[in-house]
């Protein structure tokens, strides 16, 4: 999900990729089939990608295959809280279905299908099932965060009501609200590490 981002300019040896071709990307590929050798990657980073995968188990299996022992699958994804549920279900265009019984959803083409609640479903609600199906992958950290900056930067409307110079102010406000992120967060940082069976 490198998209129009600039992470490739700041992390050495980063392989940038997305589902659609862009001039600055190293690879065009699907998360359902990673074109890397087994145990060849130190880390895989997804930014707002996982909840768009109609077959998330395939990405999880591929990550488990491609990561070295001790390697990390890290992602920033939408998260389910009372606040995010209200926002995503009323103001956002993508489906947000925490009540979905299945992890999969119909494939409707690149970037068009989604369930914004999918990361929460798999890594929180159905964590025991995830751990049973993928014993080599261990959820190391789930850090809910960012209740307001996404909205204020134009995340829903594509028009930012927040001037750039106020970014530090809003980051400070959100840091002060950390004890209430279980009710307010709109996203989560999720870190999953590949290790030996326990």
Backbone as a printed PyTorch tensor [residue, N CA C, xyz], in Angstrom:
tensor([[[  0.8060,  -1.2080,   0.0000],
         [  0.0000,   0.0000,   0.0000],
         [  0.8410,   1.2600,   0.0000]],

        [[  1.9750,   1.2670,  -0.7200],
         [  2.8460,   2.4440,  -0.7190],
         [  2.1630,   3.6460,  -1.3560]],

        [[  1.3100,   3.4070,  -2.3340],
         [  0.5380,   4.4790,  -2.9540],
         [  1.3700,   5.6960,  -3.2710]],

        [[  0.8740,   6.8580,  -2.8950],
         [  1.5920,   8.1050,  -3.1420],
         [  2.5230,   8.4910,  -2.0120]],

        [[  2.8100,   7.5540,  -1.1040],
         [  3.6280,   7.8620,   0.0670],
         [  5.1020,   8.0400,  -0.2550]],

        [[  5.8750,   8.4590,   0.7440],
         [  7.2980,   8.7550,   0.5740],
         [  8.1750,   7.9170,   1.4980]],

        [[  7.6390,   6.8240,   2.0690],
         [  8.4130,   6.0230,   3.0180],
         [  9.6800,   5.4520,   2.3780]],

        [[  9.6100,   5.1610,   1.0800],
         [ 10.7850,   4.6380,   0.3810],
         [ 11.9650,   5.5900,   0.3940]],

        [[ 11.7200,   6.8730,   0.6160],
         [ 12.8020,   7.8600,   0.6750],
         [ 13.4650,   7.8940,   2.0480]],

        [[ 12.8240,   7.2940,   3.0680],
         [ 13.3480,   7.4060,   4.4280],
         [ 13.8550,   6.0950,   5.0050]],

        [[ 13.4670,   4.9460,   4.4310],
         [ 13.9080,   3.6500,   4.9420],
         [ 14.7750,   2.9780,   3.8870]],

        [[ 16.0550,   2.7400,   4.1760],
         [ 16.9360,   2.0800,   3.2110],
         [ 16.4540,   0.6480,   2.9030]],

        [[ 16.6440,   0.2260,   1.6670],
         [ 16.3280,  -1.1380,   1.2090],
         [ 14.8420,  -1.4760,   1.2830]],

        [[ 13.9850,  -0.4830,   1.3710],
         [ 12.5510,  -0.7150,   1.3750],
         [ 12.0850,  -1.0150,  -0.0460]],

        [[ 11.2750,  -2.0480,  -0.1850],
         [ 10.6630,  -2.3800,  -1.4710],
         [  9.2450,  -1.8300,  -1.4300]],

        [[  8.9600,  -0.8410,  -2.2480],
         [  7.6260,  -0.2360,  -2.2560],
         [  6.7360,  -0.9610,  -3.2560]],

        [[  5.4700,  -1.1210,  -2.8910],
         [  4.5470,  -1.8440,  -3.7690],
         [  3.1230,  -1.3570,  -3.5550]],

        [[  2.3050,  -1.6450,  -4.5390],
         [  0.8750,  -1.3680,  -4.4480],
         [  0.1700,  -2.2520,  -5.4610]],

        [[ -1.1460,  -2.2530,  -5.4250],
         [ -1.9470,  -3.0750,  -6.3270],
         [ -2.0560,  -2.4390,  -7.7120]],

        [[ -1.8830,  -1.1130,  -7.7820],
         [ -1.9630,  -0.3880,  -9.0490],
         [ -0.6070,   0.2130,  -9.3900]],

        [[ -0.2800,   0.3190, -10.6950],
         [  1.0420,   0.8340, -11.0760],
         [  1.1740,   2.3330, -10.8430]],

        [[  2.2740,   2.7100, -10.2240],
         [  2.6600,   4.1030, -10.0580],
         [  4.1430,   4.2080, -10.3820]],

        [[  4.5700,   5.3160, -10.9080],
         [  5.9280,   5.4340, -11.4500],
         [  7.0270,   5.2150, -10.4100]],

        [[  6.7870,   5.5390,  -9.1540],
         [  7.8430,   5.4720,  -8.1400],
         [  7.8830,   4.1340,  -7.3910]],

        [[  7.0130,   3.1800,  -7.7270],
         [  6.9640,   1.8990,  -7.0090],
         [  7.9760,   0.9060,  -7.5500]],

        [[  8.4340,   0.0170,  -6.6670],
         [  9.3210,  -1.0680,  -7.0970],
         [  8.5350,  -2.2340,  -7.6770]],

        [[  7.3530,  -2.5060,  -7.1290],
         [  6.5530,  -3.6610,  -7.5480],
         [  5.0750,  -3.3150,  -7.6070]],

        [[  4.3820,  -3.9460,  -8.5370],
         [  2.9270,  -3.9420,  -8.5550],
         [  2.5180,  -5.3740,  -8.2290]],

        [[  1.7490,  -5.5600,  -7.1390],
         [  1.4270,  -6.9150,  -6.6890],
         [  0.2040,  -6.9010,  -5.7980]],

        [[ -0.3160,  -8.1010,  -5.5730],
         [ -1.4410,  -8.2890,  -4.6690],
         [ -0.9350,  -8.8290,  -3.3360]],

        [[ -1.5740,  -8.4150,  -2.2740],
         [ -1.2330,  -8.9570,  -0.9590],
         [ -1.6050, -10.4220,  -0.8100]],

        [[ -2.3880, -10.9400,  -1.7400],
         [ -2.7770, -12.3500,  -1.6790],
         [ -1.6750, -13.2900,  -2.1660]],

        [[ -0.6760, -12.7430,  -2.8590],
         [  0.4040, -13.5810,  -3.3960],
         [  1.6870, -12.7640,  -3.4250]],

        [[  2.5430, -12.9490,  -2.4350],
         [  3.7680, -12.1540,  -2.3310],
         [  4.8860, -12.8180,  -3.1280]],

        [[  5.5340, -12.0800,  -4.0520],
         [  6.5430, -12.6620,  -4.9390],
         [  7.9400, -12.7010,  -4.3270]],

        [[  8.0510, -13.1920,  -3.1020],
         [  9.3300, -13.2420,  -2.4180],
         [  9.6300, -14.6720,  -1.9840]],

        [[ 10.9060, -14.9750,  -1.8550],
         [ 11.3130, -16.3020,  -1.3920],
         [ 10.9080, -16.4890,   0.0660]],

        [[ 10.7620, -17.7280,   0.4580],
         [ 10.4270, -18.0420,   1.8450],
         [ 11.5300, -17.5510,   2.7740]],

        [[ 11.1330, -17.0490,   3.9230],
         [ 12.0490, -16.5700,   4.9700],
         [ 13.0590, -15.5640,   4.4280]],

        [[ 12.6070, -14.6370,   3.5810],
         [ 13.5210, -13.6790,   2.9600],
         [ 13.3230, -12.2360,   3.4300]],

        [[ 12.2510, -11.9480,   4.1420],
         [ 11.9590, -10.5630,   4.5170],
         [ 12.0990, -10.3400,   6.0190]],

        [[ 12.6330,  -9.1800,   6.3910],
         [ 12.7190,  -8.7980,   7.8090],
         [ 11.4000,  -8.2390,   8.3080]],

        [[ 10.6580,  -7.5960,   7.4030],
         [  9.4030,  -6.9720,   7.8230],
         [  8.4980,  -6.7510,   6.6180]],

        [[  7.2180,  -6.7230,   6.9040],
         [  6.2030,  -6.3410,   5.9300],
         [  5.3590,  -5.2600,   6.5960]],

        [[  5.1880,  -4.1320,   5.9180],
         [  4.4290,  -3.0140,   6.4560],
         [  3.2200,  -2.7620,   5.5660]],

        [[  2.0510,  -2.7120,   6.1800],
         [  0.8080,  -2.4070,   5.4760],
         [  0.2120,  -1.1410,   6.0830]],

        [[ -0.1580,  -0.1980,   5.2430],
         [ -0.8260,   1.0170,   5.7130],
         [ -2.1780,   1.1020,   5.0030]],

        [[ -3.2360,   0.8600,   5.7600],
         [ -4.5950,   0.8700,   5.2150],
         [ -4.7470,  -0.0760,   4.0360]],

        [[ -4.1910,  -1.2720,   4.1730],
         [ -4.2590,  -2.2860,   3.1230],
         [ -5.0950,  -3.4780,   3.5690]],

        [[ -4.8470,  -3.9730,   4.7690],
         [ -5.3930,  -5.2510,   5.2220],
         [ -6.9130,  -5.3120,   5.1000]],

        [[ -7.6050,  -4.2410,   5.4540],
         [ -9.0680,  -4.2670,   5.4420],
         [ -9.6510,  -4.2480,   4.0280]],

        [[ -8.7810,  -4.1140,   3.0110],
         [ -9.2210,  -4.1890,   1.6150],
         [ -9.0240,  -5.5780,   1.0140]],

        [[ -8.4610,  -6.5000,   1.7510],
         [ -8.1670,  -7.8330,   1.2030],
         [ -9.3630,  -8.7620,   1.3780]],

        [[-10.0080,  -9.1830,   0.2830],
         [-11.1860, -10.0440,   0.4100],
         [-10.8670, -11.4260,   0.9650]],

        [[ -9.5890, -11.8360,   0.8760],
         [ -9.1620, -13.1310,   1.4310],
         [ -7.9770, -12.8930,   2.3670]],

        [[ -8.2260, -12.3750,   3.5540],
         [ -7.1240, -11.9730,   4.4400],
         [ -6.2430, -13.1420,   4.8790]],

        [[ -6.8110, -14.3460,   4.9360],
         [ -5.9880, -15.4930,   5.3300],
         [ -4.8240, -15.6970,   4.3700]],

        [[ -5.0330, -15.3900,   3.0960],
         [ -3.9580, -15.5620,   2.1130],
         [ -2.7870, -14.6310,   2.4190]],

        [[ -3.0750, -13.3860,   2.7640],
         [ -1.9880, -12.4710,   3.1420],
         [ -1.2860, -12.9520,   4.4010]],

        [[ -2.0340, -13.4000,   5.3840],
         [ -1.4240, -13.8800,   6.6340],
         [ -0.5350, -15.0950,   6.3520]],

        [[ -1.0120, -16.0280,   5.5360],
         [ -0.2050, -17.1980,   5.1680],
         [  1.0520, -16.7760,   4.4220]],

        [[  0.9080, -15.8480,   3.4640],
         [  2.0540, -15.3720,   2.6980],
         [  3.0660, -14.6640,   3.5870]],

        [[  2.5940, -13.8600,   4.5250],
         [  3.5050, -13.1860,   5.4540],
         [  4.2570, -14.2080,   6.2860]],

        [[  3.5410, -15.2200,   6.7920],
         [  4.1960, -16.2680,   7.5680],
         [  5.2600, -16.9930,   6.7640]],

        [[  5.0280, -17.1700,   5.4830],
         [  6.0040, -17.8480,   4.6120],
         [  7.2000, -16.9530,   4.3230]],

        [[  6.9690, -15.6820,   4.0220],
         [  8.0370, -14.7970,   3.5560],
         [  8.9050, -14.2110,   4.6670]],

        [[  8.3560, -14.0820,   5.8710],
         [  9.1200, -13.4700,   6.9550],
         [ 10.1810, -14.4150,   7.5070]],

        [[ 11.3350, -13.8530,   7.8230],
         [ 12.3520, -14.5980,   8.5500],
         [ 11.8690, -14.8460,   9.9680]],

        [[ 12.4640, -15.7930,  10.6600],
         [ 12.1500, -15.9780,  12.0680],
         [ 12.4870, -14.6940,  12.8150]],

        [[ 11.5450, -14.1830,  13.5780],
         [ 11.7200, -12.9090,  14.2590],
         [ 11.2590, -11.7260,  13.4400]],

        [[ 10.8940, -11.9730,  12.1770],
         [ 10.4140, -10.8930,  11.3130],
         [  9.0400, -10.4000,  11.7430]],

        [[  8.6850,  -9.2210,  11.2730],
         [  7.4850,  -8.5300,  11.7410],
         [  6.5360,  -8.2120,  10.5920]],

        [[  5.2640,  -8.4740,  10.8320],
         [  4.1790,  -7.9600,  10.0040],
         [  3.5700,  -6.8180,  10.8030]],

        [[  3.7150,  -5.5930,  10.2910],
         [  3.2020,  -4.4140,  11.0050],
         [  2.1940,  -3.7060,  10.1250]],

        [[  1.1500,  -3.1950,  10.7480],
         [  0.1370,  -2.4990,   9.9630],
         [ -0.5020,  -1.3680,  10.7580]],

        [[ -0.9860,  -0.3970,  10.0280],
         [ -1.8440,   0.6490,  10.5770],
         [ -3.1830,   0.4760,   9.8830]],

        [[ -4.2240,   0.2430,  10.6920],
         [ -5.5240,  -0.1200,  10.1450],
         [ -6.6480,   0.5200,  10.9510]],

        [[ -7.8310,   0.6680,  10.3330],
         [ -8.9860,   1.1170,  11.1060],
         [ -9.2420,   0.1830,  12.2860]],

        [[ -9.8400,   0.7350,  13.3470],
         [-10.0750,  -0.0320,  14.5660],
         [-11.4970,   0.2270,  15.0520]],

        [[-12.0360,  -0.7160,  15.7790],
         [-13.4150,  -0.6030,  16.2640],
         [-13.4270,  -0.0650,  17.6890]],

        [[-14.0310,   1.0990,  17.8570],
         [-14.3290,   1.6910,  19.1640],
         [-15.7040,   2.3360,  19.0250]],

        [[-16.3240,   2.7440,  20.1220],
         [-17.6010,   3.4380,  19.9720],
         [-17.5150,   4.6730,  19.0590]],

        [[-16.4420,   5.4680,  19.2050],
         [-16.2920,   6.6620,  18.3740],
         [-16.0690,   6.2950,  16.9050]],

        [[-15.1300,   5.3670,  16.6350],
         [-14.8430,   5.0130,  15.2400],
         [-16.0510,   4.3630,  14.5810]],

        [[-16.7950,   3.5600,  15.3290],
         [-17.9830,   2.9190,  14.7590],
         [-18.9890,   3.9650,  14.3040]],

        [[-19.1540,   5.0160,  15.1100],
         [-20.0770,   6.0830,  14.7210],
         [-19.5830,   6.7940,  13.4620]],

        [[-18.2950,   7.1510,  13.4460],
         [-17.7350,   7.8830,  12.3030],
         [-17.7420,   7.0260,  11.0410]],

        [[-17.1820,   5.8070,  11.1400],
         [-17.0640,   4.9750,   9.9390],
         [-18.4290,   4.5730,   9.3740]],

        [[-19.4110,   4.3790,  10.2100],
         [-20.7160,   3.9440,   9.7120],
         [-21.5610,   5.1060,   9.1780]],

        [[-21.2260,   6.3490,   9.5470],
         [-22.0400,   7.4850,   9.1140],
         [-21.3420,   8.4160,   8.1330]],

        [[-20.0240,   8.5480,   8.2360],
         [-19.3140,   9.5450,   7.4380],
         [-18.3810,   8.9620,   6.3850]],

        [[-18.0350,   7.7040,   6.4920],
         [-17.0520,   7.1000,   5.5950],
         [-17.7490,   6.3130,   4.5020]],

        [[-17.1240,   6.2530,   3.3310],
         [-17.7410,   5.5680,   2.1960],
         [-17.5060,   4.0620,   2.1850]],

        [[-16.4650,   3.5810,   2.8730],
         [-16.1620,   2.1410,   2.8570],
         [-17.0440,   1.3870,   3.8490]],

        [[-17.3850,   0.1390,   3.5390],
         [-18.1510,  -0.6750,   4.4950],
         [-17.3820,  -0.8600,   5.8020]],

        [[-18.1140,  -0.8800,   6.8940],
         [-17.5510,  -1.0650,   8.2410],
         [-18.5140,  -1.9790,   8.9870]],

        [[-18.1490,  -3.2790,   9.0690],
         [-19.0790,  -4.2950,   9.5650],
         [-18.4640,  -5.1390,  10.6810]],

        [[-18.4290,  -4.6190,  11.9270],
         [-17.8770,  -5.3910,  13.0400],
         [-18.6780,  -6.6550,  13.3220]],

        [[-19.9290,  -6.7070,  12.8890],
         [-20.7830,  -7.8660,  13.1390],
         [-20.5640,  -8.9890,  12.1280]],

        [[-19.7230,  -8.7820,  11.1020],
         [-19.4940,  -9.8130,  10.0820],
         [-19.0040, -11.1050,  10.7290]],

        [[-19.6090, -12.2150,  10.3520],
         [-19.2320, -13.5050,  10.9250],
         [-18.0070, -14.0880,  10.2500]],

        [[-17.8240, -13.7860,   8.9780],
         [-16.7050, -14.3330,   8.2060],
         [-15.6140, -13.2900,   8.0370]],

        [[-14.3820, -13.7600,   7.8550],
         [-13.2750, -12.8540,   7.5910],
         [-13.2870, -12.3780,   6.1340]],

        [[-13.7910, -13.2030,   5.2320],
         [-13.7690, -12.8980,   3.8150],
         [-14.9780, -12.0420,   3.4280]],

        [[-14.8290, -11.3470,   2.3080],
         [-15.9490, -10.6070,   1.7300],
         [-15.7990, -10.6780,   0.2100]],

        [[-16.8720, -10.4180,  -0.5450],
         [-16.8040, -10.5450,  -2.0060],
         [-15.7510,  -9.6260,  -2.6170]],

        [[-15.0070, -10.1550,  -3.5880],
         [-13.9860,  -9.3850,  -4.3020],
         [-14.6720,  -8.5370,  -5.3640]],

        [[-14.5280,  -7.2250,  -5.2510],
         [-15.1620,  -6.3440,  -6.2290],
         [-14.1340,  -5.5100,  -6.9880]],

        [[-12.8770,  -5.9550,  -6.9960],
         [-11.8310,  -5.2630,  -7.7390],
         [-10.9200,  -4.4570,  -6.8360]],

        [[ -9.7370,  -4.0560,  -7.3770],
         [ -8.7510,  -3.3150,  -6.5790],
         [ -9.3300,  -2.0510,  -5.9520]],

        [[ -9.1130,  -1.8960,  -4.6800],
         [ -9.4600,  -0.7100,  -3.9050],
         [-10.9540,  -0.4500,  -3.7680]],

        [[-11.8040,  -1.3560,  -4.2600],
         [-13.2350,  -1.0720,  -4.1820],
         [-13.9420,  -1.8710,  -3.0940]],

        [[-13.4270,  -3.0220,  -2.7030],
         [-14.0290,  -3.8020,  -1.6340],
         [-13.3260,  -3.5390,  -0.3120]],

        [[-14.0470,  -3.6960,   0.7720],
         [-13.4280,  -3.4670,   2.0800],
         [-14.3850,  -3.8760,   3.1880]],

        [[-13.7990,  -4.1140,   4.3560],
         [-14.5200,  -4.1150,   5.6240],
         [-13.5770,  -3.4570,   6.6250]],

        [[-13.8250,  -2.1980,   6.9320],
         [-12.9440,  -1.4550,   7.8230],
         [-12.7740,  -2.0800,   9.1910]],

        [[-13.7050,  -2.9440,   9.5910],
         [-13.6290,  -3.5960,  10.8970],
         [-12.8080,  -4.8790,  10.8620]],

        [[-12.3450,  -5.2920,   9.6760],
         [-11.6650,  -6.5870,   9.5370],
         [-10.4500,  -6.7680,  10.4600]],

        [[ -9.5520,  -5.7790,  10.5810],
         [ -8.4090,  -5.9740,  11.4920],
         [ -8.8580,  -6.2340,  12.9380]],

        [[ -9.8430,  -5.4910,  13.4150],
         [-10.3670,  -5.7080,  14.7630],
         [-11.0030,  -7.0920,  14.8760]],

        [[-11.7440,  -7.5030,  13.8680],
         [-12.3910,  -8.8220,  13.8820],
         [-11.3530,  -9.9220,  14.0470]],

        [[-10.2950,  -9.8810,  13.2360],
         [ -9.3130, -10.9700,  13.2280],
         [ -8.3880, -10.9180,  14.4300]],

        [[ -7.8550,  -9.7380,  14.7600],
         [ -6.8010,  -9.6520,  15.7730],
         [ -7.3100,  -9.3610,  17.1800]],

        [[ -8.5820,  -8.9900,  17.3130],
         [ -9.1560,  -8.7460,  18.6370],
         [-10.2990,  -9.7250,  18.9140]],

        [[-11.4000,  -9.5670,  18.1800],
         [-12.5840, -10.4010,  18.4390],
         [-12.2960, -11.8830,  18.2350]],

        [[-11.6370, -12.2450,  17.1370],
         [-11.3620, -13.6470,  16.8070],
         [ -9.9050, -14.0200,  17.0530]],

        [[ -9.2840, -13.3730,  18.0370],
         [ -7.8510, -13.5950,  18.2880],
         [ -7.5350, -15.0730,  18.5500]],

        [[ -8.3700, -15.7620,  19.3040],
         [ -8.1050, -17.1850,  19.5950],
         [ -8.0990, -18.0030,  18.3090]],

        [[ -8.9800, -17.6860,  17.3740],
         [ -9.0050, -18.3870,  16.0920],
         [ -7.7570, -18.0650,  15.2800]],

        [[ -7.3530, -16.8010,  15.2540],
         [ -6.1120, -16.4170,  14.5710],
         [ -4.9230, -17.1970,  15.1400]],

        [[ -4.8140, -17.2350,  16.4640],
         [ -3.6870, -17.9260,  17.0990],
         [ -3.7040, -19.4190,  16.8140]],

        [[ -4.8900, -20.0120,  16.7240],
         [ -4.9800, -21.4410,  16.4150],
         [ -4.6050, -21.7220,  14.9640]],

        [[ -5.0130, -20.8590,  14.0560],
         [ -4.7400, -21.0730,  12.6340],
         [ -3.3120, -20.7320,  12.2400]],

        [[ -2.6950, -19.7950,  12.9490],
         [ -1.3570, -19.3160,  12.5770],
         [ -0.4290, -19.3470,  13.7940]],

        [[ -0.0700, -20.5350,  14.2580],
         [  0.7070, -20.6420,  15.5090],
         [  2.1120, -20.0490,  15.4260]],

        [[  2.6420, -19.8380,  14.2180],
         [  3.9720, -19.2340,  14.0840],
         [  3.9390, -17.7060,  14.1700]],

        [[  2.7560, -17.1360,  14.1360],
         [  2.6220, -15.6760,  14.1490],
         [  2.0300, -15.2360,  15.4820]],

        [[  2.7190, -14.3630,  16.1660],
         [  2.3290, -13.9550,  17.5140],
         [  1.9980, -12.4630,  17.5410]],

        [[  0.8130, -12.1260,  18.0000],
         [  0.4270, -10.7200,  18.1310],
         [  1.2440, -10.1190,  19.2750]],

        [[  2.1360,  -9.2240,  18.9090],
         [  3.0390,  -8.6300,  19.8910],
         [  2.4630,  -7.3480,  20.4890]],

        [[  1.7290,  -6.5760,  19.6500],
         [  1.2340,  -5.2990,  20.1450],
         [  0.0340,  -4.8510,  19.3190]],

        [[ -0.9580,  -4.3420,  20.0010],
         [ -2.0620,  -3.6270,  19.3690],
         [ -2.1820,  -2.2960,  20.1100]],

        [[ -1.9700,  -1.2190,  19.3880],
         [ -1.9220,   0.1060,  19.9900],
         [ -2.9630,   1.0080,  19.3210]],

        [[ -4.1890,   1.0890,  19.8730],
         [ -5.1930,   1.9830,  19.2990],
         [ -4.7670,   3.4490,  19.4460]],

        [[ -5.0220,   4.2390,  18.3940],
         [ -4.5850,   5.6440,  18.4280],
         [ -5.3920,   6.4900,  17.4320]],

        [[ -5.1140,   7.7530,  17.4020],
         [ -5.5760,   8.7470,  16.4330],
         [ -7.0980,   8.8670,  16.3040]],

        [[ -7.7500,   9.4610,  17.2920],
         [ -9.1950,   9.6610,  17.1790],
         [ -9.6090,  10.8660,  16.3430]],

        [[ -8.7220,  11.8640,  16.1750],
         [ -9.1480,  13.1000,  15.5200],
         [ -8.3110,  13.5170,  14.3150]],

        [[ -7.0180,  13.2480,  14.3140],
         [ -6.1630,  13.7730,  13.2470],
         [ -6.5710,  13.2850,  11.8610]],

        [[ -7.0430,  12.0380,  11.7740],
         [ -7.4920,  11.5170,  10.4770],
         [ -8.6350,  12.3780,   9.9250]],

        [[ -9.5960,  12.6620,  10.7630],
         [-10.7280,  13.4810,  10.3270],
         [-10.2920,  14.9070,  10.0050]],

        [[ -9.4600,  15.4860,  10.8660],
         [ -9.0480,  16.8720,  10.6930],
         [ -8.1060,  17.0800,   9.5140]],

        [[ -7.4580,  15.9980,   9.0620],
         [ -6.5530,  16.1160,   7.9110],
         [ -7.2780,  15.8540,   6.5940]],

        [[ -8.5920,  15.6340,   6.6470],
         [ -9.3620,  15.4060,   5.4290],
         [ -9.5680,  13.9520,   5.0980]],

        [[ -9.3990,  13.0720,   6.0620],
         [ -9.4940,  11.6380,   5.8230],
         [-10.8230,  11.1620,   5.2900]],

        [[-11.9030,  11.8100,   5.6560],
         [-13.2240,  11.4150,   5.1720],
         [-13.6600,  12.2910,   4.0010]],

        [[-13.4000,  13.5850,   4.1020],
         [-13.9180,  14.5240,   3.1050],
         [-12.9140,  14.8750,   2.0160]],

        [[-11.6380,  14.5290,   2.2050],
         [-10.5560,  14.9120,   1.3020],
         [-10.2810,  16.4290,   1.3380]],

        [[-10.9230,  17.1370,   2.2470],
         [-10.6540,  18.5570,   2.4600],
         [-10.2310,  18.7330,   3.9080]],

        [[ -9.0490,  19.2530,   4.1090],
         [ -8.5040,  19.3640,   5.4600],
         [ -8.9170,  20.6640,   6.1350]],

        [[ -9.6790,  20.5670,   7.2500],
         [ -9.9800,  21.7780,   8.0200],
         [ -8.8580,  22.1340,   9.0000]],

        [[ -7.7870,  21.3060,   9.0270],
         [ -6.7020,  21.5140,   9.9850],
         [ -5.4910,  22.0930,   9.2660]],

        [[ -5.0920,  23.3340,   9.5520],
         [ -3.8530,  23.8580,   8.9700],
         [ -2.6610,  23.0180,   9.4370]],

        [[ -1.6890,  22.8520,   8.5860],
         [ -0.5240,  22.0290,   8.9020],
         [  0.1650,  22.4110,  10.1940]],

        [[  0.1800,  23.7080,  10.5130],
         [  0.8890,  24.1480,  11.7090],
         [  0.2090,  23.6820,  12.9990]],

        [[ -1.0330,  23.1880,  12.9350],
         [ -1.7220,  22.7160,  14.1420],
         [ -1.4890,  21.2310,  14.4210]],

        [[ -0.7230,  20.5510,  13.5430],
         [ -0.5210,  19.1070,  13.6890],
         [  0.0170,  18.7460,  15.0730]],

        [[  1.0590,  19.4400,  15.5400],
         [  1.6550,  19.1350,  16.8510],
         [  0.6470,  19.3330,  17.9780]],

        [[ -0.1740,  20.3630,  17.8610],
         [ -1.2010,  20.6030,  18.8690],
         [ -2.1430,  19.4020,  18.9630]],

        [[ -2.6570,  18.9350,  17.8280],
         [ -3.6000,  17.8070,  17.8410],
         [ -2.9280,  16.5130,  18.2880]],

        [[ -1.6660,  16.3420,  17.9200],
         [ -0.9370,  15.1600,  18.3950],
         [ -0.8240,  15.1980,  19.9180]],

        [[ -0.5730,  16.3630,  20.4800],
         [ -0.5060,  16.5000,  21.9330],
         [ -1.8470,  16.2130,  22.5980]],

        [[ -2.9390,  16.7140,  22.0050],
         [ -4.2810,  16.4280,  22.5300],
         [ -4.5190,  14.9140,  22.5500]],

        [[ -4.2080,  14.2550,  21.4450],
         [ -4.4340,  12.8040,  21.3670],
         [ -3.5460,  12.0350,  22.3450]],

        [[ -2.3280,  12.5040,  22.5300],
         [ -1.4480,  11.8530,  23.5040],
         [ -2.0520,  11.9550,  24.9050]],

        [[ -2.6310,  13.0860,  25.2290],
         [ -3.2730,  13.2610,  26.5290],
         [ -4.5090,  12.3920,  26.7060]],

        [[ -5.1080,  12.0000,  25.6030],
         [ -6.3090,  11.1480,  25.6500],
         [ -5.9740,   9.6590,  25.6170]],

        [[ -4.6950,   9.3160,  25.6980],
         [ -4.2750,   7.9080,  25.5740],
         [ -5.0590,   6.9380,  26.4770]],

        [[ -5.3440,   7.2770,  27.7320],
         [ -6.0870,   6.3230,  28.5800],
         [ -7.4800,   5.9760,  28.0460]],

        [[ -8.0110,   6.8060,  27.1450],
         [ -9.3650,   6.5730,  26.6250],
         [ -9.3820,   6.0720,  25.1820]],

        [[ -8.2230,   5.6370,  24.6800],
         [ -8.1640,   5.1930,  23.2810],
         [ -9.0310,   3.9710,  23.0150]],

        [[ -9.2980,   3.1680,  24.0290],
         [-10.1840,   2.0160,  23.8470],
         [-11.5960,   2.4190,  23.4480]],

        [[-11.9450,   3.6810,  23.6800],
         [-13.2680,   4.1860,  23.3020],
         [-13.2110,   5.1910,  22.1630]],

        [[-12.0270,   5.8020,  21.9360],
         [-11.9350,   6.9080,  20.9930],
         [-11.1490,   6.6200,  19.7120]],

        [[-10.2200,   5.6810,  19.7450],
         [ -9.3060,   5.4930,  18.6110],
         [-10.0460,   5.1630,  17.3240]],

        [[ -9.5110,   5.6560,  16.2210],
         [-10.0440,   5.3080,  14.9060],
         [ -9.1390,   4.3200,  14.1870]],

        [[ -7.8980,   4.2010,  14.6360],
         [ -6.9190,   3.3080,  14.0090],
         [ -6.1640,   2.5430,  15.0790]],

        [[ -5.4240,   1.5320,  14.6470],
         [ -4.5320,   0.8110,  15.5560],
         [ -3.2460,   0.4580,  14.8200]],

        [[ -2.1520,   0.5210,  15.5750],
         [ -0.8780,  -0.0460,  15.1130],
         [ -0.8710,  -1.4920,  15.5850]],

        [[ -0.6880,  -2.4010,  14.6600],
         [ -0.7110,  -3.8290,  14.9760],
         [  0.6370,  -4.4070,  14.5960]],

        [[  1.2820,  -5.0970,  15.5240],
         [  2.5890,  -5.7090,  15.2750],
         [  2.4680,  -7.2020,  15.5500]],

        [[  2.8060,  -7.9880,  14.5360],
         [  2.7460,  -9.4480,  14.6110],
         [  4.1290,  -9.9740,  14.2640]],

        [[  4.6690, -10.8180,  15.1300],
         [  6.0360, -11.3190,  14.9280],
         [  6.0180, -12.8060,  14.5910]],

        [[  6.8490, -13.1760,  13.6240],
         [  6.9740, -14.5890,  13.2710],
         [  8.0340, -15.2220,  14.1770]],

        [[  7.6490, -16.3380,  14.8060],
         [  8.5860, -17.0540,  15.6650],
         [  8.3060, -18.5320,  15.5880]],

        [[  9.0420, -19.3230,  16.3220],
         [  8.8000, -20.7810,  16.3470],
         [  7.5020, -21.0970,  17.0520]],

        [[  6.9580, -22.2800,  16.7930],
         [  5.7600, -22.7180,  17.5180],
         [  6.0210, -22.7000,  19.0040]],

        [[  5.0270, -22.3250,  19.7740],
         [  5.1780, -22.3210,  21.2370],
         [  4.6870, -23.6350,  21.7970]]])
